[in-house]
Amino acid sequence: MNADRPRVVVFACGDALRGDDAVAWLAVKRLSGDVLTKAELRFVAALEPEYLTALPTGVKVIIVDALVGPAPGRIVEMDLLEMSDRAAAVVTTSSHQLPLHEVVGLAQLLRDEPVEGLLVGMGIESVSLGGELSAAVAGAIPALRSAVAAAVLRMR
């Protein structure tokens, strides 16, 4: 990455057609302009190890995702380097990928340097196909957006 490029990549994970699973996309797509100049946004259905292994040296990561386990609407931040120790407390919603802590762990093994960054997630209630956002999650989207923005600004 050249000096003009952001040094933080934000991966917003989820499925816009599955109720609360859209929370990351909804929060990240309305980040303020000053935050967007400092980070590159990538919208993905599910985080894959190769997304992390392909990052240039020195780039930090923020993974934004819906979490099963924490109360709906509760924001959770977790350092990626410490994720495996605390992974039992949170589960991401995808049924077609490795659990997030395993994706990050695999990327950590495959890279010549650690994947530095944070998981910024929100506890969710429902991911039914075609479902609406639950009230708790809808009401907490501004808090998730603020948490992601603060994380981006801290990593700069």
NUTIKOL-296533 format. One record per residue (C-alpha): residue number from 1; x, y, z. Coordinates in nm, 2 decimals. Example, Ala and Ser with C-alpha at 12.3 -4.5 7.8 and 13.67 -1.06 7.14 Angstrom:
2
+------+--------+--------+--------+
! resi !   east !  north !     up !
+------+--------+--------+--------+
!    1 !   1.23 !  -0.45 !   0.78 !
!    2 !   1.37 !  -0.11 !   0.71 !
+------+--------+--------+--------+
//
This chain:
156
+------+--------+--------+--------+
! resi !   east !  north !     up !
+------+--------+--------+--------+
!    1 !   0.00 !   0.00 !   0.00 !
!    2 !   0.13 !   0.34 !  -0.08 !
!    3 !   0.14 !   0.63 !   0.17 !
!    4 !  -0.19 !   0.77 !   0.03 !
!    5 !  -0.38 !   0.45 !   0.10 !
!    6 !  -0.56 !   0.37 !   0.42 !
!    7 !  -0.37 !   0.16 !   0.67 !
!    8 !  -0.69 !   0.01 !   0.81 !
!    9 !  -0.92 !  -0.23 !   0.63 !
!   10 !  -1.27 !  -0.28 !   0.77 !
!   11 !  -1.44 !  -0.60 !   0.67 !
!   12 !  -1.82 !  -0.58 !   0.72 !
!   13 !  -1.95 !  -0.93 !   0.73 !
!   14 !  -2.31 !  -1.04 !   0.68 !
!   15 !  -2.61 !  -1.11 !   0.47 !
!   16 !  -2.85 !  -0.83 !   0.40 !
!   17 !  -3.14 !  -1.08 !   0.35 !
!   18 !  -3.11 !  -1.24 !   0.69 !
!   19 !  -3.25 !  -1.00 !   0.95 !
!   20 !  -3.00 !  -0.91 !   1.22 !
!   21 !  -2.71 !  -1.06 !   1.01 !
!   22 !  -2.72 !  -0.73 !   0.81 !
!   23 !  -2.61 !  -0.53 !   1.12 !
!   24 !  -2.24 !  -0.49 !   1.01 !
!   25 !  -2.33 !  -0.36 !   0.67 !
!   26 !  -2.59 !  -0.12 !   0.80 !
!   27 !  -2.35 !   0.03 !   1.05 !
!   28 !  -2.05 !   0.05 !   0.83 !
!   29 !  -2.21 !   0.19 !   0.52 !
!   30 !  -2.30 !   0.51 !   0.71 !
!   31 !  -1.96 !   0.59 !   0.86 !
!   32 !  -1.87 !   0.96 !   0.84 !
!   33 !  -1.64 !   1.10 !   0.57 !
!   34 !  -1.35 !   1.16 !   0.81 !
!   35 !  -1.35 !   0.79 !   0.91 !
!   36 !  -1.38 !   0.68 !   0.55 !
!   37 !  -1.07 !   0.87 !   0.45 !
!   38 !  -0.88 !   0.66 !   0.70 !
!   39 !  -1.01 !   0.31 !   0.62 !
!   40 !  -1.09 !   0.09 !   0.33 !
!   41 !  -1.43 !  -0.08 !   0.35 !
!   42 !  -1.48 !  -0.43 !   0.22 !
!   43 !  -1.83 !  -0.58 !   0.23 !
!   44 !  -1.82 !  -0.96 !   0.25 !
!   45 !  -2.08 !  -1.23 !   0.31 !
!   46 !  -1.83 !  -1.43 !   0.52 !
!   47 !  -1.47 !  -1.36 !   0.61 !
!   48 !  -1.22 !  -1.60 !   0.44 !
!   49 !  -0.86 !  -1.66 !   0.55 !
!   50 !  -0.72 !  -1.54 !   0.21 !
!   51 !  -0.88 !  -1.19 !   0.27 !
!   52 !  -0.64 !  -1.16 !   0.57 !
!   53 !  -0.34 !  -1.33 !   0.42 !
!   54 !  -0.35 !  -1.10 !   0.11 !
!   55 !  -0.32 !  -0.78 !   0.31 !
!   56 !   0.00 !  -0.58 !   0.27 !
!   57 !   0.25 !  -0.55 !   0.56 !
!   58 !   0.15 !  -0.29 !   0.82 !
!   59 !  -0.23 !  -0.29 !   0.74 !
!   60 !  -0.45 !  -0.34 !   1.04 !
!   61 !  -0.80 !  -0.50 !   1.03 !
!   62 !  -1.13 !  -0.44 !   1.19 !
!   63 !  -1.38 !  -0.72 !   1.14 !
!   64 !  -1.74 !  -0.61 !   1.20 !
!   65 !  -1.99 !  -0.90 !   1.24 !
!   66 !  -2.31 !  -1.02 !   1.40 !
!   67 !  -2.25 !  -1.24 !   1.70 !
!   68 !  -2.45 !  -1.52 !   1.86 !
!   69 !  -2.41 !  -1.53 !   2.24 !
!   70 !  -2.40 !  -1.17 !   2.36 !
!   71 !  -2.73 !  -1.01 !   2.43 !
!   72 !  -2.90 !  -0.86 !   2.12 !
!   73 !  -2.76 !  -0.51 !   2.07 !
!   74 !  -2.46 !  -0.56 !   2.30 !
!   75 !  -2.13 !  -0.44 !   2.14 !
!   76 !  -1.83 !  -0.67 !   2.18 !
!   77 !  -1.47 !  -0.57 !   2.10 !
!   78 !  -1.20 !  -0.83 !   2.09 !
!   79 !  -0.83 !  -0.80 !   1.99 !
!   80 !  -0.76 !  -1.04 !   1.70 !
!   81 !  -0.44 !  -1.16 !   1.86 !
!   82 !  -0.63 !  -1.27 !   2.17 !
!   83 !  -0.94 !  -1.40 !   1.99 !
!   84 !  -0.87 !  -1.77 !   2.03 !
!   85 !  -0.86 !  -1.74 !   2.41 !
!   86 !  -1.20 !  -1.58 !   2.43 !
!   87 !  -1.37 !  -1.73 !   2.12 !
!   88 !  -1.61 !  -1.96 !   2.32 !
!   89 !  -1.79 !  -1.64 !   2.43 !
!   90 !  -1.90 !  -1.54 !   2.08 !
!   91 !  -2.00 !  -1.71 !   1.76 !
!   92 !  -2.05 !  -1.55 !   1.42 !
!   93 !  -2.37 !  -1.63 !   1.24 !
!   94 !  -2.24 !  -1.79 !   0.92 !
!   95 !  -2.33 !  -2.15 !   0.87 !
!   96 !  -2.11 !  -2.20 !   0.57 !
!   97 !  -1.77 !  -2.09 !   0.70 !
!   98 !  -1.52 !  -2.18 !   0.97 !
!   99 !  -1.59 !  -2.00 !   1.30 !
!  100 !  -1.43 !  -1.65 !   1.29 !
!  101 !  -1.16 !  -1.73 !   1.55 !
!  102 !  -1.05 !  -2.02 !   1.33 !
!  103 !  -1.04 !  -1.80 !   1.02 !
!  104 !  -0.83 !  -1.55 !   1.20 !
!  105 !  -0.61 !  -1.82 !   1.35 !
!  106 !  -0.55 !  -1.98 !   1.01 !
!  107 !  -0.46 !  -1.65 !   0.86 !
!  108 !  -0.22 !  -1.59 !   1.16 !
!  109 !  -0.04 !  -1.92 !   1.07 !
!  110 !  -0.02 !  -1.85 !   0.70 !
!  111 !   0.11 !  -1.49 !   0.72 !
!  112 !   0.47 !  -1.39 !   0.78 !
!  113 !   0.34 !  -1.14 !   1.04 !
!  114 !   0.04 !  -1.14 !   1.27 !
!  115 !  -0.30 !  -1.01 !   1.17 !
!  116 !  -0.34 !  -0.71 !   1.39 !
!  117 !  -0.67 !  -0.55 !   1.47 !
!  118 !  -1.01 !  -0.60 !   1.63 !
!  119 !  -1.34 !  -0.77 !   1.61 !
!  120 !  -1.61 !  -0.52 !   1.67 !
!  121 !  -1.94 !  -0.72 !   1.68 !
!  122 !  -2.29 !  -0.70 !   1.80 !
!  123 !  -2.51 !  -0.96 !   1.97 !
!  124 !  -2.80 !  -1.05 !   1.75 !
!  125 !  -3.14 !  -1.21 !   1.79 !
!  126 !  -3.26 !  -1.36 !   1.45 !
!  127 !  -3.11 !  -1.44 !   1.11 !
!  128 !  -3.41 !  -1.58 !   0.94 !
!  129 !  -3.42 !  -1.54 !   0.57 !
!  130 !  -3.62 !  -1.24 !   0.47 !
!  131 !  -3.65 !  -1.14 !   0.84 !
!  132 !  -3.65 !  -0.79 !   0.97 !
!  133 !  -3.40 !  -0.64 !   1.22 !
!  134 !  -3.49 !  -0.71 !   1.58 !
!  135 !  -3.57 !  -0.39 !   1.78 !
!  136 !  -3.27 !  -0.43 !   2.01 !
!  137 !  -3.03 !  -0.46 !   1.71 !
!  138 !  -3.19 !  -0.18 !   1.51 !
!  139 !  -3.17 !   0.05 !   1.81 !
!  140 !  -2.80 !  -0.03 !   1.87 !
!  141 !  -2.67 !   0.03 !   1.51 !
!  142 !  -2.56 !   0.39 !   1.59 !
!  143 !  -2.35 !   0.25 !   1.89 !
!  144 !  -2.19 !  -0.01 !   1.66 !
!  145 !  -2.11 !   0.26 !   1.40 !
!  146 !  -1.95 !   0.47 !   1.68 !
!  147 !  -1.75 !   0.17 !   1.80 !
!  148 !  -1.62 !   0.10 !   1.45 !
!  149 !  -1.54 !   0.47 !   1.39 !
!  150 !  -1.35 !   0.49 !   1.73 !
!  151 !  -1.16 !   0.17 !   1.64 !
!  152 !  -1.05 !   0.31 !   1.30 !
!  153 !  -0.94 !   0.64 !   1.46 !
!  154 !  -0.74 !   0.46 !   1.73 !
!  155 !  -0.56 !   0.24 !   1.47 !
!  156 !  -0.44 !   0.53 !   1.26 !
+------+--------+--------+--------+
//
